């Protein structure tokens, strides 16, 4: 069965993935663990790698079943057809999330530079640097149609 990408309502990715699993549809919502700072504490939280997207492994004739779940908006389309993700690409995404980068430096990057991401979930993807700050870099990944922010976090 092929993997498809569904677009969800904002901040509903984890709920949608859980509900899809409950009705028998294999769903995958890639998550990152981040340390968030509040005024009185630091806390580790799980956040979706790609906002508003969940991957589903469903037969072509059962694609409409995903709309039974509240929070599902639509399928992601590419060239007029639902976007299909190959099994090898899904496995590469899952494997790359198992890696962790403990110490990274942001050096020598300038807005407009073209780069290849060497590590992590977007390993091997080509991007264009949009903005460079002291602890973060915004990169546009045109082939995926998204902008990612890579941030240097302290460990808790």
C-alpha positions as CSV (number, residue, x, y, z in Angstrom):
1,X,0.0,0.0,0.0
2,X,1.3,3.5,-0.8
3,X,1.8,6.3,1.7
4,X,-0.2,9.5,1.3
5,X,0.1,12.9,3.0
6,X,-2.9,14.4,4.6
7,X,-3.3,18.0,5.7
8,X,-4.8,18.5,9.1
9,X,-6.2,21.4,11.1
10,X,-3.6,23.4,12.9
11,X,-2.2,21.7,16.1
12,X,-4.3,18.5,15.4
13,X,-1.5,16.3,14.0
14,X,-1.1,14.0,17.0
15,X,-4.8,13.6,17.7
16,X,-5.5,12.9,14.0
17,X,-2.7,10.2,13.9
18,X,-4.0,8.6,17.1
19,X,-7.7,8.6,15.8
20,X,-6.6,7.1,12.4
21,X,-4.8,4.3,14.2
22,X,-8.0,3.7,16.2
23,X,-10.1,3.1,13.1
24,X,-7.4,0.8,11.6
25,X,-5.5,3.1,9.3
26,X,-1.7,3.1,9.7
27,X,-0.6,6.7,10.4
28,X,2.7,8.3,11.0
29,X,3.2,11.8,12.5
30,X,7.0,12.4,12.9
31,X,7.7,14.1,16.2
32,X,10.7,15.9,17.7
33,X,11.3,16.4,21.4
34,X,12.2,20.0,22.2
35,X,13.0,21.8,25.4
36,X,10.6,24.7,25.9
37,X,11.2,27.5,28.3
38,X,8.4,28.9,30.4
39,X,8.9,31.7,33.0
40,X,9.1,29.3,35.8
41,X,10.5,26.0,34.3
42,X,11.8,24.1,31.3
43,X,9.9,21.2,29.9
44,X,10.5,18.6,27.1
45,X,7.6,18.6,24.7
46,X,6.8,16.6,21.6
47,X,6.2,18.7,18.5
48,X,5.4,17.6,14.9
49,X,8.3,17.7,12.6
50,X,6.1,19.1,9.8
51,X,3.2,21.2,11.0
52,X,-0.3,20.2,9.8
53,X,0.8,17.0,8.0
54,X,0.3,13.3,8.8
55,X,1.4,10.4,6.6
56,X,-1.1,7.6,6.1
57,X,-0.6,4.1,4.6
58,X,-3.9,3.2,3.1
59,X,-5.2,1.3,0.1
60,X,-6.3,3.4,-2.9
61,X,-9.9,2.2,-2.6
62,X,-10.0,3.2,1.1
63,X,-8.6,6.7,0.8
64,X,-11.9,8.4,1.7
65,X,-12.0,6.6,5.1
66,X,-9.6,9.2,6.5
67,X,-12.3,11.8,6.4
68,X,-14.2,10.0,9.1
69,X,-11.7,11.4,11.6
70,X,-12.3,15.0,12.9
71,X,-9.4,17.3,12.0
72,X,-8.5,15.9,8.6
73,X,-8.8,18.6,6.0
74,X,-7.6,17.1,2.7
75,X,-5.0,15.1,0.9
76,X,-1.8,16.8,-0.3
77,X,-1.8,16.9,-4.2
78,X,1.1,16.8,-6.6
79,X,0.5,17.4,-10.3
80,X,-3.3,16.9,-9.9
81,X,-3.0,13.6,-8.0
82,X,-2.7,12.7,-4.3
83,X,1.0,12.9,-3.4
84,X,2.5,9.4,-3.0
85,X,5.5,8.8,-0.7
86,X,7.6,5.7,-1.5
87,X,8.2,3.2,1.3
88,X,12.0,3.8,1.0
89,X,11.4,7.5,1.6
90,X,9.2,6.9,4.7
91,X,11.8,4.5,6.1
92,X,14.6,7.1,5.5
93,X,12.5,9.7,7.4
94,X,11.9,7.3,10.3
95,X,15.6,6.4,10.4
96,X,16.7,10.0,10.3
97,X,14.6,10.8,13.3
98,X,16.4,8.2,15.3
99,X,19.6,10.2,14.9
100,X,20.4,13.1,17.2
101,X,22.7,16.0,16.8
102,X,24.0,17.0,20.2
103,X,26.2,19.9,19.3
104,X,25.9,22.1,16.2
105,X,27.5,25.4,15.2
106,X,26.0,27.9,12.9
107,X,28.9,29.4,11.0
108,X,29.6,30.7,7.5
109,X,25.9,30.8,6.4
110,X,24.5,33.8,4.7
111,X,21.0,34.6,3.4
112,X,20.7,33.4,-0.2
113,X,23.3,30.6,0.2
114,X,22.4,27.2,-1.3
115,X,23.1,24.3,1.1
116,X,22.7,20.6,1.4
117,X,21.5,19.4,4.9
118,X,24.0,16.9,6.2
119,X,22.2,15.4,9.2
120,X,18.8,14.9,10.7
121,X,15.3,14.4,9.3
122,X,16.0,16.5,6.2
123,X,19.4,14.9,5.4
124,X,20.4,15.2,1.8
125,X,17.8,17.8,0.9
126,X,18.9,20.9,-0.9
127,X,17.8,24.3,0.5
128,X,18.3,28.0,0.3
129,X,19.2,29.9,3.5
130,X,16.5,32.5,4.2
131,X,17.6,34.0,7.5
132,X,20.5,33.4,9.9
133,X,20.3,34.3,13.6
134,X,22.6,33.6,16.6
135,X,20.9,30.3,17.5
136,X,18.8,29.5,14.4
137,X,18.7,29.2,10.6
138,X,15.7,29.3,8.4
139,X,16.0,27.2,5.3
140,X,13.6,27.0,2.3
141,X,13.2,23.4,1.0
142,X,11.7,24.1,-2.4
143,X,11.2,20.5,-3.5
144,X,9.1,19.9,-0.4
145,X,7.4,23.3,-0.5
146,X,8.3,24.2,3.1
147,X,10.5,26.4,5.2
148,X,12.2,24.8,8.2
149,X,13.9,26.5,11.2
150,X,16.9,24.7,12.6
151,X,17.4,25.9,16.2
152,X,20.2,25.2,18.6
153,X,18.6,24.1,21.9
154,X,20.1,23.7,25.4
155,X,19.7,20.2,26.9
156,X,17.5,19.9,29.9
